[in-house]
Amino acid sequence: MQGVDEHGALLFSIRGGIVVQFLTMSPWRRSLLASILILVATGHVLADSWTDLSSGEKALEAWASPTGDWFCAASTEPDSKNPRMLRAEPGQGILVNGRKGRTVDLVTKQKFKDVEVHVEFLIPKGSNSGVKFEGLYEIQILDSFGVKKPKGSDCGGIHPRAEEEPQYHHIDQGIPPRTNAARPAGEWQTLDVIFQAPRFDSQNKKVANARFVKVVLNGQVIHENVEVRTPTGSAWRLKKEMPDGPLLLQGTHGPVAFRKVRIRPYPDEKPRKQVE
């Protein structure tokens, strides 16, 4: 196994579990290498450069405290006695947001910039969740199967901006998916996203907006090259945009389960449109 930086320069190589090459590097690169080696040691870096955030006995260790009532399960499905809830069998491979279906959001310890993310999720009837990039820019998860004209607040939409007072309400329509690709509640669904973080100059002035390069829900492209001028939800006014940030899985809005949560860096090869 070899580790390279964002420019493809070799940082180290491992053979038979032993570091056999270790190049002189700056402090931040040494920190990056230490993180990589920890992930290798715990089995969470996959051969194709993906980092697994949901498998194994220590899956929750990738997420910052507190993790609330989230637990690891071997299987999950809608509760036959209450189709708006999930029942789960303890085990490994699936992250479930508690027996009551509401708890804190999961937020990665690690911060990311431009990323490719794969997530599989399952929600029961009427439930609501989301995946937030940098903790700020949300792709909505919702029981939207059969909706003829999906909105930004439907499954796969780029969530609308909102205000908290006098009660939570949307102030725009968000960005709807091209098509409604949502499956029925109770079925596993797949979400694949390529996200580019906003860019800032040396004076911390934003020079390029965040962008969803591609969003694929259940095998159908629902967004492509969509610029996001502000964070979504109430974060557009309450939180500051940053050049990097954590991945967030929403656990506060209803029962949800996630599996095969994987993330890897996405190379930024094309020039970005500058903010006017």
C-alpha positions as CSV (number, residue, x, y, z in Angstrom):
1,M,0.0,0.0,0.0
2,Q,1.2,3.5,-0.8
3,G,0.1,6.9,0.5
4,V,0.2,10.0,-1.7
5,D,-0.6,13.7,-1.2
6,E,-3.1,15.7,-3.2
7,H,-0.5,16.2,-6.0
8,G,0.3,12.5,-6.2
9,A,3.6,12.8,-4.4
10,L,4.6,9.6,-2.5
11,L,4.4,10.0,1.3
12,F,5.0,6.4,2.4
13,S,4.6,2.8,1.4
14,I,3.7,-0.3,3.4
15,R,4.6,-3.9,2.7
16,G,3.5,-6.7,5.0
17,G,2.2,-4.2,7.5
18,I,5.6,-2.4,7.8
19,V,6.4,1.2,6.7
20,V,9.2,0.7,4.3
21,Q,9.4,4.3,2.9
22,F,8.9,7.5,4.8
23,L,9.8,10.8,3.1
24,T,10.7,14.0,4.8
25,M,7.5,16.1,5.0
26,S,6.0,19.2,6.5
27,P,4.1,19.0,9.9
28,W,0.7,18.9,8.3
29,R,1.8,16.0,6.1
30,R,3.1,14.2,9.1
31,S,-0.3,14.7,10.8
32,L,-2.0,13.4,7.6
33,L,0.2,10.3,7.6
34,A,-0.5,9.6,11.3
35,S,-4.2,9.7,10.6
36,I,-3.8,7.4,7.6
37,L,-1.8,4.9,9.6
38,I,-4.3,4.9,12.4
39,L,-7.1,4.1,9.8
40,V,-5.0,1.4,8.2
41,A,-4.3,-0.2,11.6
42,T,-8.0,-0.2,12.5
43,G,-9.0,-1.5,9.0
44,H,-11.0,1.5,8.0
45,V,-9.1,2.5,4.8
46,L,-10.2,0.5,1.8
47,A,-7.9,-0.5,-1.0
48,D,-9.3,2.0,-3.5
49,S,-8.7,5.0,-1.1
50,W,-12.2,5.0,0.4
51,T,-12.5,5.6,4.1
52,D,-15.2,3.5,5.7
53,L,-17.2,5.3,8.4
54,S,-19.8,2.7,9.3
55,S,-18.3,-0.8,9.5
56,G,-16.6,-2.8,12.2
57,E,-16.9,-2.9,16.0
58,K,-15.5,0.6,16.4
59,A,-17.5,2.3,13.7
60,L,-18.7,5.1,16.0
61,E,-15.1,6.0,16.8
62,A,-14.9,7.9,13.5
63,W,-17.6,10.3,14.8
64,A,-17.2,13.1,17.3
65,S,-18.7,12.9,20.7
66,P,-21.4,13.0,21.7
67,T,-22.9,10.2,19.5
68,G,-26.1,10.1,21.5
69,D,-28.2,7.0,21.1
70,W,-26.7,5.9,17.8
71,F,-25.8,2.2,17.8
72,C,-24.4,-0.4,15.4
73,A,-26.8,-3.1,14.0
74,A,-26.5,-6.1,11.9
75,S,-30.0,-5.6,10.3
76,T,-32.9,-3.2,10.4
77,E,-36.4,-2.8,9.0
78,P,-39.6,-1.0,9.7
79,D,-41.3,-2.1,12.8
80,S,-44.3,-4.3,11.9
81,K,-46.2,-2.9,14.8
82,N,-45.4,0.7,13.9
83,P,-44.3,1.4,10.3
84,R,-43.1,4.8,11.3
85,M,-40.3,3.3,13.4
86,L,-37.4,1.0,12.8
87,R,-36.5,-2.2,14.6
88,A,-32.9,-3.4,14.5
89,E,-30.8,-6.3,15.6
90,P,-27.5,-5.4,17.3
91,G,-24.4,-6.2,15.4
92,Q,-22.1,-4.5,12.9
93,G,-22.3,-2.7,9.5
94,I,-25.4,-0.4,10.1
95,L,-25.6,2.8,12.0
96,V,-29.1,3.4,13.6
97,N,-30.2,6.6,15.3
98,G,-31.5,5.0,18.5
99,R,-34.5,2.9,19.5
100,K,-36.7,6.1,19.7
101,G,-35.6,7.3,16.2
102,R,-34.4,10.7,17.3
103,T,-31.0,11.6,18.7
104,V,-28.0,13.9,18.0
105,D,-26.5,14.3,14.5
106,L,-23.4,12.2,13.7
107,V,-20.5,14.5,12.8
108,T,-17.1,13.1,11.7
109,K,-14.0,13.9,13.7
110,Q,-12.2,14.5,10.5
111,K,-12.7,17.6,8.3
112,F,-12.9,17.3,4.5
113,K,-12.6,19.6,1.5
114,D,-13.6,18.2,-1.9
115,V,-15.0,14.7,-1.5
116,E,-16.8,11.8,-3.1
117,V,-19.2,10.2,-0.7
118,H,-21.2,6.9,-0.9
119,V,-24.1,6.4,1.5
120,E,-26.9,3.8,1.8
121,F,-29.9,4.7,3.9
122,L,-33.2,3.4,5.0
123,I,-36.1,5.3,6.5
124,P,-39.5,4.2,7.6
125,K,-42.8,5.8,6.6
126,G,-42.9,9.5,6.9
127,S,-39.3,9.9,8.2
128,N,-36.8,12.7,7.5
129,S,-33.0,12.9,7.6
130,G,-30.2,14.3,5.5
131,V,-26.5,14.3,4.7
132,K,-24.7,17.6,5.2
133,F,-21.4,18.3,3.6
134,E,-19.1,20.4,5.8
135,G,-22.0,20.2,8.2
136,L,-23.6,23.0,6.1
137,Y,-24.8,21.9,2.7
138,E,-27.6,19.4,2.9
139,I,-28.9,16.7,0.5
140,Q,-32.3,15.9,1.9
141,I,-33.5,12.5,2.8
142,L,-37.3,12.2,3.0
143,D,-40.1,9.7,2.4
144,S,-40.9,11.2,-1.0
145,F,-41.8,8.1,-3.0
146,G,-44.5,8.8,-5.6
147,V,-44.2,12.6,-5.4
148,K,-44.8,13.8,-9.0
149,K,-43.1,17.2,-8.7
150,P,-40.4,17.0,-6.1
151,K,-39.1,20.1,-4.4
152,G,-35.8,21.0,-2.7
153,S,-37.3,19.7,0.5
154,D,-38.0,16.2,-1.0
155,C,-35.6,13.3,-1.1
156,G,-32.5,14.1,-3.1
157,G,-33.2,17.9,-3.0
158,I,-30.6,20.5,-2.0
159,H,-32.4,21.7,1.1
160,P,-34.0,25.1,1.1
161,R,-32.8,28.0,3.3
162,A,-34.8,28.5,6.4
163,E,-35.3,30.7,9.5
164,E,-35.7,29.4,13.1
165,E,-38.2,32.0,14.3
166,P,-41.0,32.3,15.1
167,Q,-41.0,28.6,14.1
168,Y,-38.8,26.8,11.6
169,H,-39.9,27.7,8.0
170,H,-38.4,27.7,4.6
171,I,-37.6,31.0,2.9
172,D,-37.0,29.6,-0.6
173,Q,-37.6,26.5,-2.6
174,G,-34.1,25.0,-2.4
175,I,-33.0,23.1,-5.5
176,P,-35.3,20.2,-6.5
177,P,-33.9,16.9,-7.9
178,R,-34.2,16.5,-11.7
179,T,-36.4,13.6,-11.2
180,N,-38.0,11.7,-8.2
181,A,-35.7,8.8,-7.8
182,A,-36.8,7.9,-4.3
183,R,-37.8,4.4,-3.4
184,P,-40.6,3.4,-1.0
185,A,-40.0,3.8,2.7
186,G,-38.5,0.6,4.2
187,E,-36.2,-0.1,1.2
188,W,-32.5,0.6,1.2
189,Q,-31.5,3.5,-1.0
190,T,-28.1,4.6,-2.4
191,L,-26.8,8.2,-2.5
192,D,-23.5,9.0,-4.3
193,V,-22.3,12.6,-4.2
194,I,-19.3,14.6,-5.5
195,F,-19.0,17.8,-3.5
196,Q,-16.5,20.7,-3.9
197,A,-16.0,23.0,-1.0
198,P,-16.0,26.8,-1.3
199,R,-12.8,28.6,-2.0
200,F,-11.3,31.5,-0.1
201,D,-8.4,33.8,-0.8
202,S,-5.5,34.8,1.5
203,Q,-7.8,37.4,3.1
204,N,-10.4,34.8,3.8
205,K,-12.8,36.3,1.2
206,K,-14.8,33.7,-0.6
207,V,-13.8,33.5,-4.2
208,A,-15.8,30.4,-5.3
209,N,-19.1,28.9,-4.1
210,A,-19.6,25.4,-2.9
211,R,-20.7,23.0,-5.7
212,F,-22.4,19.7,-6.0
213,V,-20.6,18.3,-9.0
214,K,-22.8,15.3,-9.2
215,V,-25.5,13.7,-7.1
216,V,-26.9,10.3,-7.9
217,L,-29.8,8.8,-6.1
218,N,-30.6,5.1,-6.7
219,G,-28.6,5.1,-9.9
220,Q,-30.2,8.3,-11.4
221,V,-28.4,11.6,-11.8
222,I,-30.5,14.2,-9.9
223,H,-28.0,17.1,-9.8
224,E,-25.0,18.0,-11.9
225,N,-22.7,21.0,-11.6
226,V,-25.0,22.9,-9.2
227,E,-23.5,25.9,-7.4
228,V,-24.6,26.5,-3.8
229,R,-24.2,30.2,-2.9
230,T,-24.9,29.7,0.8
231,P,-25.3,27.0,3.4
232,T,-28.7,25.4,3.5
233,G,-31.4,25.4,6.2
234,S,-31.0,28.0,8.9
235,A,-27.2,27.7,8.6
236,W,-27.2,30.1,5.7
237,R,-27.4,33.0,8.3
238,L,-26.3,31.3,11.5
239,K,-23.1,29.6,10.5
240,K,-19.9,30.7,8.7
241,E,-18.7,29.1,5.5
242,M,-15.4,27.4,5.7
243,P,-12.8,25.9,3.3
244,D,-13.3,22.5,4.9
245,G,-15.6,20.8,7.4
246,P,-17.1,17.5,8.7
247,L,-19.6,15.1,7.1
248,L,-22.8,15.1,9.0
249,L,-25.6,12.5,9.1
250,Q,-28.8,13.9,10.5
251,G,-30.3,12.0,13.4
252,T,-32.7,14.6,14.9
253,H,-35.6,14.5,12.5
254,G,-36.8,10.9,12.5
255,P,-35.8,7.3,12.4
256,V,-33.0,6.5,10.0
257,A,-30.3,3.9,9.3
258,F,-27.1,4.2,7.3
259,R,-24.7,1.6,6.0
260,K,-21.7,1.6,3.7
261,V,-20.9,5.2,4.5
262,R,-17.7,5.8,2.6
263,I,-15.7,9.0,1.7
264,R,-12.6,9.8,-0.3
265,P,-10.9,13.0,-1.5
266,Y,-12.0,14.3,-4.9
267,P,-9.3,15.8,-7.1
268,D,-10.1,19.4,-8.1
269,E,-8.8,19.5,-11.7
270,K,-11.0,22.1,-13.4
271,P,-11.0,25.9,-12.9
272,R,-13.8,27.1,-10.6
273,K,-16.1,30.0,-11.4
274,Q,-15.2,33.0,-9.3
275,V,-17.7,34.7,-7.1
276,E,-18.7,38.0,-8.6
